[in-house]
Amino acid sequence: MDFTCTLKQNAATVASTTTSATYVVRDGWCTAQFFLTANASGSAGTEVKVTPASLPAPANTSVLAHGIFFYNDAGTAAYVGAIRWDGTDLKFRVHNAGTELGVTPSFTVASTDTLSATFTFPVA
């Protein structure tokens, strides 16, 4: 099934194009994936997050989802790490960073940046 993604940096929506966003639920677990490309800029030094819509509710939003993300910073750097729920948003942690992607390492979402993820979580 398909779902929609809204890319944000801080609380502001960053215009983006979602190429793919699908999920499947089986045996109480949801496995989802998305790929999106930013079409605008965000706010320097603030957290990058994605708000998924039409995705099944997680059983617990305070634990890490099981999965990985890949963020390509306009071709100048690449970041990989773990995904976690924060209320209704997905946030991204890079290895050995104490805060979310965009804060550590600090950068601004820019047009042509890409973000992809595959993750699994228990559904409510």
C-alpha positions in Angstrom: 0.0 0.0 0.0 1.1 3.6 -0.5 1.5 6.4 2.0 2.6 10.0 1.8 5.6 11.8 3.2 6.1 15.4 4.3 9.7 16.5 4.6 10.4 19.1 7.3 13.4 20.9 8.7 12.6 22.3 12.2 8.8 22.8 12.1 8.7 24.1 8.5 7.6 21.9 5.5 10.3 21.6 2.8 8.8 21.1 -0.7 9.8 17.7 -1.9 8.8 15.0 -4.4 8.2 11.5 -3.1 9.2 9.0 -5.8 8.2 6.0 -3.7 6.4 5.4 -0.4 5.0 1.9 0.2 4.3 -0.4 3.1 3.0 -3.9 4.0 1.6 -5.2 7.3 2.1 -8.8 8.2 1.9 -10.7 11.5 1.6 -7.4 13.6 4.6 -5.7 11.9 4.7 -3.0 9.3 7.6 -2.7 6.9 7.8 0.6 5.0 10.1 2.3 2.6 10.3 5.8 1.0 12.5 7.8 -1.3 12.1 11.6 -1.7 13.9 14.5 -3.2 13.9 18.0 -1.7 12.8 20.8 -4.1 13.5 23.7 -1.7 15.7 24.7 1.2 15.2 24.2 4.9 16.5 25.9 8.1 20.1 25.7 8.9 21.2 23.6 11.9 17.7 22.2 12.8 16.4 18.7 12.8 15.4 16.9 9.6 12.2 14.9 9.9 9.5 13.2 7.9 5.8 13.1 8.7 4.2 10.0 7.2 0.5 10.0 6.5 -1.7 6.9 6.0 0.9 4.7 7.6 -0.4 2.3 10.3 0.0 3.6 13.8 3.0 2.2 15.6 2.5 0.2 18.8 5.0 2.5 20.6 6.3 5.8 19.3 9.1 6.2 21.8 11.3 3.4 20.5 13.6 3.2 17.5 12.0 1.8 14.4 14.1 -1.1 13.1 15.7 0.2 9.9 18.1 2.5 8.2 18.1 5.7 6.3 20.4 7.2 3.7 20.6 11.0 3.3 22.5 12.5 0.3 23.4 16.1 1.1 23.3 17.5 -2.5 26.1 15.2 -3.4 28.6 16.7 -1.0 28.1 14.2 1.9 26.1 11.1 2.7 24.7 10.1 6.1 23.3 6.8 7.3 21.8 5.9 10.6 18.8 4.8 12.6 15.2 6.0 12.6 13.0 6.8 15.6 9.5 7.9 16.1 8.7 11.2 17.9 5.0 11.6 18.2 3.9 11.7 14.5 7.3 12.3 13.0 10.2 10.1 11.9 13.5 11.4 13.0 17.0 10.3 12.0 20.1 9.6 14.1 23.5 9.4 12.6 26.0 7.0 14.4 27.6 8.6 17.5 25.6 11.8 17.3 23.7 13.0 20.3 21.0 14.8 18.4 19.0 14.4 15.2 20.3 14.7 11.6 20.4 18.4 10.6 21.6 19.4 14.1 24.5 17.0 14.3 25.9 17.1 11.7 24.6 20.6 11.2 23.4 21.5 7.7 20.5 23.0 5.7 18.3 20.8 3.5 18.8 22.0 -0.1 17.1 21.4 -3.4 18.2 18.0 -4.9 19.1 16.5 -1.5 17.6 13.0 -1.3 16.4 10.9 1.6 15.5 7.2 1.5 14.6 4.8 4.3 13.5 1.3 4.9 12.1 0.4 8.4 10.0 -2.0 10.4 7.9 -1.4 13.5 5.2 -3.2 15.5 1.7 -1.9 14.7 -0.9 -1.0 17.3 
